[in-house]
Amino acid sequence: MNFHPLKPLQYPNVQGLALDLPESLYSSKILNAVKPEKDVDGLSDVNLGRLVRGEDSDYLVSPTAGAVVELLEDLDGKTVLLVDINGALGSSLQCLLQRRGAITASCHWKSPGLQSKLHHVDVVVAGSPKPESVPVSWLKPGTTLINCSSDLLSGRQKKNNYGQKNSNTTENAVCSLAVAMRMQNMVKNTERWIHSQQLRKWDLHCLKLQPLSPVPSDIEISRAQSPKAVDVLAKEIGLLTDEIEIYGQTKAKVRLSLLERLKDQPDGKYVLVAGITPTPLGEGKSTVTIGLVQALTAHLKINSFACLRQPSQGPTFGVKGGAAGGGYAQVIPMEEFNLHLTGDIHAITAANNLLAAAIDARILHENTQSDKALYNRLVPVVKGVRGFSSIQLARLRRLGINKTDPETLTEEEISRFVRLDIDPSTITWQRVVDTNDRFLRKITIGQANTEKGFVRQAQFDIAVASEIMAILALTTSLEDMKERLGKIVVANDKKGEPVTAEDLGVTGALAVLMKDAIKPTLMQTLEGTPVFVHAGPFANIAHGNSSILADKIALKLVGEKGFVVTEAGFGADIGMEKFFNIKCRASGLVPSVVVLVATVRALKMHGGGPSVSAGAPLKKEYTEENLQLVADGCCNLQKQIQITQLFGVPVVVALNVFKTDSPAEVDLVCKIAKQSGAFDAVPCNHWSDGGRGAVKLAQAVEKAANQKSSFKYLYSLEHKPLLEKIDTTIAQKVYGAEDIELSPAAQSQIDRYTRQGFGKLPICMAKTHLSLSHQPEKKGVPTGFILPISDVRASIGAGFIYPLVGTMSTMPGLPTRPCFYDIDLDPVTEEVKGLF
């Protein structure tokens, strides 16, 4: 193989690199361009430093230095002179010789007093041929002479002038032995590489928690804990150095190459955390997820991984706040988790808006140019040559034009090639921004004179509603992501045929923008257990689950007896249903257990309690014992258990306990849950106690995971048309609706998608999370309602059809008092304040 000598050699298929260079090129820069673990000559600074420090098992010795020392027998007390041996080789020799008891000195052939030095030593090791000006007679009789020039291993030794009368030369022996020792280093490297490819036993050092009462704010708790350096965490859980890309001190991207390394490793157990229909305040699914893995790993010593979604800045600065968990069950540092992270959402925003810009620009250019002008600009002459790009050649093949020379296309073929003929009224691709901005729900674009009258109505969605976010969450490889991006349908042409990102020629550019976002981000909990944060689609307007890739990598890392705990957004009727019917179909993974999160507060609301609003104090019904309200509200819990059982997966109810809950209320919920078919129901105090407060939940999950699972999808993709999947399966069986009502637009879209060949895709309902029905105010278990479907859209790249229920908006708005009133930055310490 040919390598550039000045580049760090990180080729994954090369396990050892032997340098064969002229002596003049053996500089420190060259030697250290080779990764230490691939440096079979043992001359890099890292290997040399380890040799000097005596780290016996983790370095490679220079073959030349090793051969010299091996040939010399008893060295104890003998004097050895190194002549013209400098740099790394000289340092290696001195270190090895001194370890054998020798007294070493060094000089050059032209050094003053050389004759005296040569006459008083027992061994001379020379790095270059002896000059004629230095007679052999300067050596005392019996002196051992060894030549170990830098050219030794290449076979390019220079002719010596030592003679044989007064010395024993050993050039050939050193050369042969050095070659053998270099091969030995190669073997050692290969053995070390083979060992590194195997799953490593975790050596996790958990962080200690000292919970306070009353419980401080989330950000105070996060800041009080000192997280481990992320490279330390990565090593503890068996990640290799070249499998992580570090972002600061506490975050790292994990490369997908790990999946290839551990492809034969059995997966661990797969646990989904879902919930009952929540209040607007949320019921703590993320907190339960974090508490559960802290309990499993820090307290029960079972390998576990949490896989969470990246939070959108919409709710972070809006009403709900962040999504790092809470109390003593958090991902830390929570401000880094909630703000920007490693830039994935920004990458999605850039890719999404590039595609949106490409759509409108293409319509403008087609409206204002002839076929010939378009062709000349789309396929320009560069340095006298006109050529198609690879994506243009792919478009030609899709059009049935099997030509590669731009000069051979007919006028009719040129017209078909250059004109997408997008129908502006059918454009479904919207621009996005990661901010709750209600005034972008409907906008007019193209009003500048430069757009030549091309004006149309459009809208912004929140960034996490972008199909590219869903693609990121559902992709299984970089190749799969690129293929999915190309399949995105942005509009129809004037003949009613779909127009894709591939048709627009933007697929490769989108993949480039997403190439780092595809890698999951490694972080840690308050107790130092590992967490993957990756992708963040909402569950009410998207499929609401973190990425398949994060789950797959985590399932390999935990080992066969470990657990991966991931979370589905909002209630089980929304996030969990989509997890099973969409995510599990795409991943092929089979869940072991569902943890269903409930709170006394939410159950009281479902039992007829007063409305709950973010920012408003809770009414006394929620702070005082009221067993009747709890009992009445358990109907929602029972319904969500029944929905879980439709999929054949054991369910454990986790009751997230608040300080206002009475023991009688807690006992009542657990009793009803078990009577309703839950495998177990466990009160949890992880918010106040950390992992210790979720140990009983962890034990229940471990037992439930050993139960026989009869997992099944809720509907067949092949044998059920789109309308039946929406109506009889999801609306009636899951939500409890009596029927659905399709708007004319929705019916038209269903007919169109079926005609275009998309009828076998799964369904992703966009529906309010605050009720089983389409009406947020309808609590408990509504019945007899008609579910209105106002529109139906397609995410072909992501691989699902999504009906919009009622007036569901894909762009949230800000409330009267958003969270940002409490968020601030200390200009001296740079500490973030007010996040929750």
C-alpha positions in Angstrom: 0.0 0.0 0.0 1.1 3.6 -0.7 0.8 6.0 2.3 1.6 9.6 2.6 4.4 9.5 5.2 3.3 12.7 6.9 -0.3 11.7 7.6 -1.2 9.9 10.8 -1.8 6.4 9.6 -5.2 5.4 10.9 -6.3 2.9 8.2 -8.4 0.3 10.0 -7.2 -2.6 8.0 -3.5 -1.9 8.7 -2.4 -3.3 12.0 1.4 -2.6 11.7 3.5 -0.3 9.7 7.3 -0.8 9.1 9.1 2.3 7.9 11.8 1.7 5.2 13.2 5.2 4.6 16.7 6.7 4.0 18.4 7.6 7.2 18.0 11.3 6.5 14.2 11.1 6.7 14.0 9.5 10.2 12.8 12.7 11.8 10.5 12.9 14.9 7.7 14.2 12.6 8.0 11.1 10.4 8.2 8.6 13.3 5.3 10.1 15.1 3.1 10.1 12.0 2.5 6.4 12.7 -0.1 5.6 15.3 1.8 4.1 18.3 -0.1 0.9 18.3 0.9 0.3 14.6 4.6 1.3 15.1 6.3 -2.0 14.7 9.7 -0.3 14.7 9.0 1.0 18.2 10.5 4.4 17.5 7.5 6.8 18.1 7.6 9.0 21.2 4.7 7.1 22.8 6.4 3.7 22.5 9.8 5.1 23.6 8.2 6.8 26.6 6.5 3.6 27.6 9.8 1.7 27.3 11.6 4.3 29.4 8.9 4.2 32.1 9.0 0.4 32.1 5.4 -0.3 31.1 6.2 -3.9 30.3 3.1 -5.0 28.3 2.0 -1.9 26.4 4.8 -0.9 24.1 6.8 -2.2 21.1 10.7 -2.3 21.3 12.8 -1.3 18.4 13.7 -4.5 16.5 17.3 -3.2 15.9 17.8 -2.3 19.5 16.3 -5.6 20.7 18.5 -7.6 18.3 21.7 -5.8 19.6 20.8 -6.5 23.2 19.8 -10.1 22.5 23.1 -10.9 20.8 25.1 -9.5 23.7 25.3 -12.1 26.5 26.4 -11.1 30.0 26.4 -7.3 30.1 26.4 -6.8 33.9 29.1 -4.2 34.6 30.4 -4.0 31.1 30.9 -0.7 29.3 29.1 -0.1 26.0 29.9 2.8 23.7 27.3 4.0 21.2 28.9 5.7 18.3 26.9 7.8 15.9 23.6 6.5 17.3 21.2 9.3 18.0 17.4 9.9 18.4 14.9 7.2 19.1 17.2 4.3 18.4 19.9 5.6 20.7 17.5 6.2 23.5 16.0 2.7 23.1 19.5 1.1 23.1 20.6 3.0 26.2 17.5 2.1 28.1 17.7 -1.6 27.2 21.4 -1.9 27.8 21.2 -0.2 31.2 18.4 -2.5 32.2 20.8 -5.4 31.6 23.4 -3.8 33.9 25.6 -2.2 31.3 27.3 1.2 31.7 26.7 3.2 28.5 28.2 6.2 26.9 27.8 7.8 23.5 29.8 9.8 21.1 30.6 10.5 17.4 33.4 9.2 15.2 34.8 12.7 15.2 34.5 13.2 19.0 37.7 14.4 20.8 39.3 11.6 22.8 37.7 8.9 20.7 40.9 6.7 20.8 40.8 6.6 24.6 37.1 5.8 24.7 37.4 3.0 22.2 40.3 1.5 24.1 38.5 1.3 27.4 35.1 -0.2 26.4 33.9 -3.8 26.1 31.4 -3.3 23.4 31.1 -0.8 20.5 27.7 -0.3 18.8 28.0 1.8 15.7 25.2 3.5 13.8 27.3 4.3 10.8 30.5 2.8 9.1 33.9 3.5 10.7 35.8 6.2 8.8 39.3 5.3 7.4 40.7 7.8 9.8 39.9 5.7 12.8 42.2 2.7 12.8 41.1 -0.7 14.1 44.1 -0.7 16.4 42.3 1.8 18.6 40.1 -1.0 19.8 41.4 -3.2 22.6 41.6 -6.9 21.8 38.3 -8.8 22.3 36.1 -5.8 21.8 32.7 -6.7 20.4 31.7 -4.6 17.4 28.1 -4.3 16.3 26.8 -2.3 13.3 23.1 -1.3 13.6 22.7 1.5 11.1 19.2 2.7 10.2 19.6 0.9 6.9 20.0 -2.5 8.6 16.4 -3.8 8.2 16.2 -2.7 4.6 19.3 -4.7 3.6 21.1 -1.5 2.5 24.1 -1.7 4.9 27.1 0.3 3.9 30.4 -1.5 3.6 32.3 -1.6 6.9 35.9 -0.8 7.5 36.3 -2.7 10.8 38.4 -5.6 9.6 38.6 -8.9 11.6 41.9 -8.9 13.3 41.0 -7.2 16.6 37.2 -7.4 16.7 34.1 -9.6 16.2 31.7 -8.1 13.7 28.1 -9.3 13.9 26.3 -7.5 11.1 24.6 -10.4 9.5 23.4 -11.8 12.9 22.0 -8.4 13.9 20.2 -8.0 10.5 18.6 -11.5 10.7 17.6 -11.1 14.3 16.2 -7.6 13.8 14.1 -8.8 10.9 12.8 -11.7 13.1 12.0 -9.3 16.0 10.2 -6.9 13.6 8.0 -9.9 12.5 7.5 -10.6 16.2 6.2 -7.1 16.7 3.9 -7.6 13.8 2.5 -10.7 15.4 2.1 -9.0 18.8 0.3 -6.1 17.1 -2.1 -8.5 15.3 -2.8 -10.5 18.5 -3.5 -7.2 20.3 -5.8 -6.1 17.5 -7.7 -9.4 17.5 -8.1 -9.1 21.3 -9.3 -5.5 21.0 -12.0 -6.5 18.5 -13.7 -8.7 21.1 -16.3 -7.4 23.5 -14.5 -6.1 26.6 -15.7 -6.7 30.2 -16.9 -3.3 31.6 -14.6 -1.7 34.2 -17.1 1.0 35.1 -16.4 3.2 38.1 -19.7 4.7 39.1 -20.0 8.1 40.7 -21.2 8.5 44.2 -24.4 10.4 45.0 -25.2 12.2 48.2 -28.8 13.3 47.8 -29.9 16.3 49.7 -33.3 17.1 51.2 -35.1 19.2 50.1 -34.0 18.3 46.6 -32.1 21.2 44.9 -32.9 22.4 41.4 -31.9 20.2 38.5 -29.1 22.4 37.3 -27.7 22.7 40.9 -27.6 18.9 41.2 -26.0 18.6 37.8 -23.4 21.2 38.6 -22.6 19.6 42.0 -21.5 16.3 40.4 -18.1 16.1 38.6 -18.6 13.9 35.5 -15.9 11.6 34.3 -13.9 12.6 31.3 -15.8 11.0 28.3 -12.7 9.2 27.0 -12.4 7.5 30.4 -16.1 6.5 30.3 -15.6 5.2 26.7 -12.7 3.0 27.8 -14.6 1.7 30.8 -17.4 0.4 28.6 -15.1 -1.2 26.0 -15.0 1.4 23.2 -11.7 1.7 21.3 -9.8 4.9 21.0 -10.4 5.2 17.3 -14.2 4.6 17.8 -14.9 7.9 19.5 -14.7 11.6 18.4 -14.4 13.8 21.5 -16.4 17.0 21.8 -15.1 18.9 24.8 -14.7 17.0 28.1 -18.0 15.3 28.5 -19.4 14.4 25.1 -18.2 12.1 22.3 -19.5 10.9 19.0 -19.3 7.1 18.6 -18.4 5.8 15.1 -20.5 3.2 13.4 -17.5 1.0 12.8 -18.2 -0.5 16.2 -21.2 -2.4 14.8 -18.9 -4.2 12.4 -16.4 -5.0 15.1 -19.1 -6.5 17.4 -21.4 -7.9 14.7 -21.2 -11.4 16.2 -21.8 -10.3 19.7 -25.3 -11.3 21.0 -27.6 -8.3 21.9 -28.6 -7.5 25.4 -32.2 -7.1 26.6 -34.3 -4.3 25.1 -36.5 -2.2 27.4 -38.9 0.5 26.3 -40.1 3.2 28.7 -43.6 4.6 27.8 -46.3 6.3 29.8 -49.9 7.0 30.4 -51.6 10.1 28.9 -49.6 12.9 30.5 -50.5 16.2 32.0 -48.9 19.3 30.2 -46.2 19.0 32.9 -45.0 15.6 31.8 -44.9 12.6 34.1 -41.2 11.8 34.1 -40.4 9.1 31.5 -36.9 10.5 31.0 -36.4 10.6 34.7 -37.6 7.0 35.1 -35.3 5.9 32.2 -32.3 7.5 33.9 -33.2 6.2 37.3 -33.6 2.7 36.0 -30.2 2.5 34.4 -28.6 4.1 37.4 -30.2 1.3 39.5 -29.3 -1.5 37.1 -25.6 -0.5 36.8 -24.6 1.5 39.8 -26.5 -0.6 42.3 -27.2 -4.1 40.8 -23.9 -4.2 38.9 -25.7 -5.1 35.6 -24.4 -3.5 32.4 -27.0 -1.0 31.1 -27.3 1.9 28.7 -29.9 4.6 28.4 -30.8 5.8 24.9 -32.5 9.2 24.9 -33.7 11.7 22.3 -31.9 15.0 21.9 -34.2 17.8 23.2 -35.5 20.5 20.9 -34.8 24.1 21.9 -38.5 24.7 21.3 -39.7 23.2 24.6 -36.4 24.0 26.4 -37.1 27.8 26.0 -40.9 27.3 25.8 -43.0 25.5 28.5 -41.8 22.0 29.1 -38.1 22.7 29.7 -35.3 20.3 29.0 -35.3 16.6 28.7 -32.2 15.4 30.7 -34.3 13.8 33.4 -34.6 15.5 36.8 -33.6 15.5 40.4 -31.0 12.8 41.1 -31.8 10.9 37.9 -30.2 13.1 35.2 -27.9 13.2 32.2 -25.0 15.5 33.0 -23.9 18.1 32.3 -27.6 19.0 31.8 -26.9 22.4 30.2 -24.8 20.7 27.5 -27.4 18.0 27.0 -30.2 20.6 26.5 -28.3 23.2 24.5 -26.9 22.4 21.1 -25.3 19.1 22.2 -23.0 18.1 19.3 -25.0 20.1 16.7 -27.1 17.4 15.2 -30.3 19.5 15.1 -28.4 22.3 13.5 -27.2 19.8 10.8 -30.8 18.7 10.2 -31.9 22.3 10.0 -29.2 23.1 7.4 -30.0 20.0 5.3 -33.8 20.5 5.5 -33.5 24.2 4.4 -31.0 23.4 1.7 -33.6 21.1 0.2 -36.3 23.7 0.6 -34.2 26.3 -1.2 -33.4 23.8 -4.0 -37.2 23.3 -4.7 -38.1 27.0 -5.1 -34.9 27.8 -7.0 -35.5 25.0 -9.4 -39.1 26.2 -10.1 -37.8 29.8 -10.6 -35.1 28.7 -13.1 -37.5 26.4 -15.0 -40.0 29.2 -15.3 -37.5 31.7 -16.7 -35.3 29.7 -19.0 -35.5 27.7 -22.2 -34.6 24.0 -22.3 -31.3 24.8 -24.0 -30.4 27.5 -21.4 -31.2 25.1 -18.5 -29.2 22.3 -20.1 -26.2 24.5 -20.6 -26.3 25.6 -17.0 -27.1 22.2 -15.5 -24.4 20.5 -17.6 -21.8 23.2 -18.1 -18.6 23.0 -20.2 -15.6 22.9 -17.8 -12.1 23.2 -19.3 -13.6 22.4 -22.7 -15.4 19.3 -21.5 -19.1 18.8 -20.8 -20.0 16.0 -18.4 -22.8 14.7 -16.3 -22.4 14.4 -12.5 -23.1 11.0 -11.0 -26.4 12.1 -9.6 -27.4 13.4 -13.1 -26.5 10.1 -14.6 -28.7 8.4 -12.1 -31.6 10.7 -13.1 -31.0 9.8 -16.7 -31.3 6.1 -15.9 -34.5 6.7 -14.0 -35.9 8.5 -17.1 -34.9 5.5 -19.3 -32.2 7.5 -21.1 -29.1 5.2 -21.2 -26.6 7.8 -22.4 -23.5 9.2 -20.8 -22.3 11.7 -23.4 -24.1 15.1 -23.0 -23.7 15.8 -26.7 -25.8 12.8 -27.7 -29.1 13.7 -26.1 -32.1 14.6 -28.3 -34.1 17.8 -27.8 -36.9 15.7 -26.3 -34.5 13.9 -24.0 -33.0 17.2 -23.0 -36.4 18.6 -22.1 -37.3 15.6 -20.0 -33.9 15.8 -18.2 -34.0 19.5 -17.4 -37.6 19.9 -16.4 -39.0 18.6 -13.2 -42.3 20.6 -13.8 -43.0 20.8 -10.1 -46.6 21.8 -9.3 -46.2 24.5 -6.6 -49.6 23.6 -5.1 -48.4 20.1 -4.2 -45.2 21.1 -2.3 -45.1 19.4 1.1 -41.5 20.2 2.0 -41.4 23.1 4.5 -38.6 25.1 6.0 -37.7 24.5 9.7 -36.3 26.3 12.7 -35.7 24.9 16.2 -37.7 27.6 17.9 -41.4 27.7 18.9 -42.5 30.5 16.6 -46.3 30.6 16.0 -45.9 33.4 13.4 -44.1 31.1 11.0 -47.1 28.7 10.8 -48.1 30.5 7.5 -45.9 32.8 5.5 -45.6 34.2 2.0 -42.3 33.7 0.2 -40.9 35.1 -3.0 -42.0 38.7 -2.6 -38.7 40.3 -3.7 -38.5 41.6 -7.2 -35.6 39.3 -7.9 -37.9 36.3 -7.7 -39.8 37.6 -10.7 -43.3 37.2 -9.3 -43.0 33.7 -8.1 -44.9 34.1 -4.9 -46.5 31.3 -2.9 -47.7 30.5 0.6 -45.5 28.3 2.7 -44.8 27.6 6.4 -42.1 26.7 8.9 -42.2 23.5 11.0 -40.1 23.0 14.1 -36.8 21.4 13.2 -37.5 18.1 15.0 -40.6 17.6 12.8 -38.4 17.5 9.7 -38.5 14.2 7.8 -34.7 14.3 7.9 -34.9 14.0 11.7 -37.1 10.9 11.3 -34.6 9.5 8.7 -31.8 10.0 11.2 -33.8 8.2 13.9 -34.7 5.3 11.6 -31.6 4.8 9.5 -29.4 1.7 10.0 -26.2 2.9 8.2 -24.6 5.7 6.3 -25.6 4.0 3.0 -29.1 3.5 4.2 -29.4 7.2 5.3 -28.2 8.4 1.9 -30.7 6.2 0.1 -33.5 7.4 2.4 -32.5 11.1 1.8 -32.7 10.5 -1.9 -36.3 9.0 -1.6 -37.7 12.1 0.1 -40.8 13.2 -1.8 -41.0 17.0 -1.8 -43.9 17.6 -4.3 -45.6 16.2 -7.3 -45.0 17.2 -10.9 -47.8 18.5 -13.1 -48.6 14.9 -14.2 -49.1 13.8 -10.6 -45.8 11.9 -10.3 -43.6 12.3 -7.1 -40.6 14.6 -7.2 -37.7 13.5 -5.0 -34.6 15.0 -3.5 -32.7 12.7 -5.9 -34.5 14.4 -8.8 -33.3 17.8 -7.5 -29.7 16.5 -7.4 -29.3 17.3 -3.7 -28.9 13.9 -2.1 -25.1 13.9 -1.9 -25.1 17.3 -0.3 -27.7 16.3 2.3 -25.6 13.3 3.2 -22.5 15.5 3.6 -24.3 17.8 6.0 -25.5 14.7 8.0 -22.3 12.7 8.0 -21.5 13.5 11.6 -25.0 13.7 12.9 -25.5 10.0 12.1 -23.1 9.1 15.0 -24.7 8.8 18.4 -23.4 11.1 21.2 -22.1 9.4 24.4 -22.8 11.1 27.7 -23.3 9.9 31.3 -25.8 9.9 34.2 -25.3 11.5 37.6 -23.9 8.1 38.8 -21.5 7.8 35.9 -23.4 5.2 33.8 -23.4 5.5 30.0 -26.1 7.3 27.9 -26.5 7.6 24.2 -28.3 10.8 23.0 -29.3 10.6 19.4 -32.1 12.0 17.3 -35.2 13.8 18.7 -38.4 13.5 16.7 -41.5 14.6 18.7 -44.1 11.8 19.3 -47.2 13.9 18.6 -46.1 15.2 15.2 -43.5 12.5 14.3 -42.7 9.0 15.5 -41.1 10.1 18.8 -38.2 7.7 19.4 -34.4 8.0 19.6 -32.3 6.4 17.0 -32.0 2.8 15.9 -28.3 3.1 15.6 -27.9 4.2 19.2 -30.0 1.3 20.3 -28.0 -1.2 18.2 -24.6 0.0 19.3 -25.7 0.0 23.0 -27.2 -3.5 22.7 -23.8 -4.8 21.5 -21.8 -2.9 24.2 -23.9 -4.1 27.2 -23.4 -7.8 26.4 -25.9 -10.6 26.4 -26.9 -10.1 30.0 -27.1 -6.3 29.9 -30.0 -4.0 29.3 -30.7 -1.1 26.9 -33.4 1.2 28.1 -34.9 3.6 25.6 -37.9 6.0 25.8 -40.9 6.6 23.6 -42.5 10.1 23.6 -45.7 10.9 25.4 -48.4 8.2 26.1 -48.2 4.6 25.1 -51.0 5.2 22.5 -48.6 7.5 20.6 -44.9 7.0 21.2 -45.1 3.3 22.1 -47.4 2.4 19.2 -45.0 4.1 16.7 -42.0 2.4 18.4 -43.4 -1.0 17.8 -45.1 -0.5 14.4 -42.5 1.8 12.8 -39.1 1.7 14.7 -39.1 -2.1 15.4 -40.0 -2.8 11.8 -37.1 -0.8 10.5 -34.6 -2.1 13.1 -35.7 -5.7 13.3 -35.2 -5.5 17.1 -37.6 -7.2 19.5 -38.4 -5.6 22.9 -38.2 -7.6 26.1 -40.2 -5.3 28.5 -42.3 -2.2 28.5 -42.0 0.1 31.5 -45.2 2.2 31.7 -44.8 5.4 33.7 -47.7 6.8 35.7 -48.1 9.4 38.4 -50.8 10.0 41.0 -51.1 13.5 39.7 -52.0 12.5 36.1 -54.3 9.8 37.3 -56.2 12.3 39.4 -56.5 14.5 36.3 -58.0 11.5 34.4 -60.3 10.8 37.3 -62.0 14.2 36.9 -59.5 16.5 38.7 -59.2 20.2 37.8 -57.2 21.1 34.7 -53.4 21.2 35.0 -51.5 24.1 33.4 -47.8 24.7 33.1 -46.8 27.6 35.3 -49.9 27.6 37.4 -50.0 26.2 41.0 -51.6 22.8 41.4 -55.1 22.7 43.0 -55.6 21.1 46.4 -57.0 18.0 44.8 -53.4 17.2 43.6 -51.7 18.0 46.9 -54.1 16.2 49.3 -55.1 12.6 49.5 -58.1 11.7 47.3 -58.4 8.0 46.7 -61.6 8.3 44.7 -60.0 10.6 42.1 -57.1 8.2 41.8 -59.3 5.1 41.4 -61.4 6.8 38.8 -58.4 8.0 36.8 -56.8 4.5 36.7 -59.0 3.8 33.7 -56.3 5.6 31.6 -53.6 3.4 33.1 -55.7 0.3 32.4 -56.2 1.4 28.8 -52.5 2.0 28.3 -51.7 -1.5 29.8 -54.2 -3.0 27.3 -52.6 -1.2 24.4 -49.2 -2.6 25.5 -50.7 -6.1 25.7 -51.8 -5.8 22.1 -48.2 -6.2 21.1 -47.5 -9.2 23.4 -44.8 -7.6 25.5 -44.7 -7.9 29.4 -45.4 -4.5 31.1 -44.1 -3.2 34.4 -45.8 -0.1 35.8 -43.4 2.5 37.3 -45.2 4.8 39.6 -43.2 8.0 39.7 -43.7 9.1 43.3 -44.1 12.8 44.3 -43.7 14.1 47.8 -47.5 15.0 47.9 -48.5 11.4 47.1 -49.9 9.5 50.1 -48.9 5.9 50.9 -52.6 4.8 50.4 -52.7 6.4 46.9 -49.4 4.7 45.9 -50.7 1.3 47.1 -54.0 1.8 45.3 -52.3 2.5 41.9 -50.0 -0.5 42.3 -52.9 -2.8 43.2 -55.0 -1.7 40.3 -52.1 -2.0 37.8 -51.4 -5.6 38.8 -55.1 -6.5 38.6 -55.2 -5.0 35.2 -52.5 -7.3 33.8 -49.2 -5.6 34.6 -46.4 -8.1 35.4 -45.5 -5.8 38.3 -46.1 -2.3 39.6 -43.4 -0.5 41.6 -43.3 2.9 43.3 -40.1 4.7 42.4 -38.1 7.4 44.2 -35.2 8.0 41.9 -36.0 11.7 41.6 -35.1 12.2 45.3 -32.7 9.2 45.8 -31.1 8.5 42.5 -30.6 4.9 41.3 -31.1 3.6 44.9 -34.7 4.8 44.6 -35.3 2.6 41.5 -33.7 -0.6 42.6 -37.0 -2.4 43.0 -38.1 -1.3 39.6 -34.8 -2.6 38.1 -35.4 -6.0 39.8 -38.9 -6.1 38.4 -37.7 -5.3 34.9 -35.0 -8.0 35.2 -37.6 -10.6 36.1 -40.0 -9.5 33.4 -37.3 -9.6 30.8 -37.0 -13.4 31.5 -40.6 -13.9 30.7 -41.6 -15.4 27.3 -42.4 -12.6 24.9 -44.9 -13.1 22.1 -44.2 -9.7 20.4 -46.2 -9.0 17.2 -46.9 -6.0 15.1 -50.4 -4.5 15.2 -51.0 -4.7 11.5 -49.7 -6.2 8.3 -48.0 -3.8 5.9 -48.8 -6.0 2.9 -52.4 -6.9 3.4 -54.0 -3.8 4.9 -54.6 -0.7 2.8 -53.8 2.7 4.3 -57.4 3.5 5.2 -57.8 0.3 7.2 -54.5 0.8 9.1 -55.6 4.3 10.1 -59.3 3.4 10.9 -59.9 0.0 12.3 -56.4 -0.6 13.6 -55.0 2.6 15.2 -58.1 4.9 15.6 -60.4 2.2 16.9 -58.2 -0.5 18.4 -55.6 1.8 20.0 -57.4 5.2 20.6 -60.9 3.7 21.2 -62.6 5.8 18.5 -65.9 4.8 17.0 -64.9 5.8 13.5 -62.8 8.3 11.5 -63.8 11.2 9.4 -61.6 12.0 6.4 -61.6 15.4 4.9 -61.7 15.6 1.1 -58.0 16.6 1.1 -57.1 13.6 3.2 -59.0 11.2 1.1 -57.4 12.7 -2.1 -53.9 12.2 -0.6 -54.6 8.6 0.5 -55.8 7.8 -3.1 -52.7 9.6 -4.5 -50.2 7.8 -2.2 -51.8 4.4 -2.9 -51.6 5.1 -6.7 -48.0 6.1 -6.4 -47.1 2.8 -4.7 -46.8 4.0 -1.1 -49.8 2.1 0.3 -47.6 -0.5 2.0 -46.0 1.9 4.4 -46.7 2.0 8.2 -48.8 4.8 9.7 -47.5 7.6 11.9 -50.4 9.6 13.4 -49.9 13.2 14.2 -52.3 13.7 17.2 -52.4 15.5 20.5 -50.6 13.8 23.3 -53.0 15.2 26.0 -55.9 12.8 25.3 -56.5 9.4 23.7 -58.9 11.3 21.4 -58.2 14.3 19.3 -59.6 16.7 21.9 -57.0 17.6 24.6 -59.7 18.3 27.2 -61.1 14.8 27.0 -59.3 12.9 29.8 -59.6 9.4 31.1 -60.7 7.0 28.3 -63.0 8.8 25.9 -65.4 6.6 23.9 -67.8 7.1 21.0 -65.8 9.9 19.3 -65.2 10.3 15.6 -61.5 10.9 14.9 -61.2 13.7 12.2 -58.3 13.3 9.7 -57.7 16.8 8.2 -54.8 15.9 6.0 -52.4 13.0 5.1 -48.8 13.5 4.3 -46.0 11.2 3.3 -42.5 10.8 4.7 -41.2 8.4 2.0 -37.6 8.7 3.0 -38.4 7.9 6.6 -40.7 5.3 5.4 -44.2 6.2 6.8 -47.5 7.9 6.0 -48.6 10.4 8.6 -52.2 11.6 8.9 -52.9 14.8 10.7 -55.6 14.5 13.3 -57.8 17.6 13.8 -56.0 20.9 13.9 -52.6 19.4 14.9 -49.9 22.0 14.2 -46.3 21.1 13.3 -45.0 24.4 14.8 -45.6 25.0 18.5 -46.0 28.6 19.9 -44.6 30.3 22.9 -46.8 30.8 26.0 -47.4 34.1 27.9 -44.4 33.3 30.2 -41.9 31.1 28.5 -39.0 29.3 30.3 -36.6 31.8 28.8 -37.6 34.4 31.5 -35.6 32.3 34.0 -32.6 31.4 31.9 -29.5 33.5 32.3 -25.7 33.4 31.9 -23.2 34.5 34.6 -20.8 36.7 32.6 -17.9 36.0 35.1 -18.2 32.2 35.6 -20.0 31.5 32.3 -22.4 29.3 34.2 -25.9 28.8 32.8 -28.8 29.5 35.2 -32.4 28.6 35.2 -32.5 25.6 33.0 -34.8 22.7 34.1 
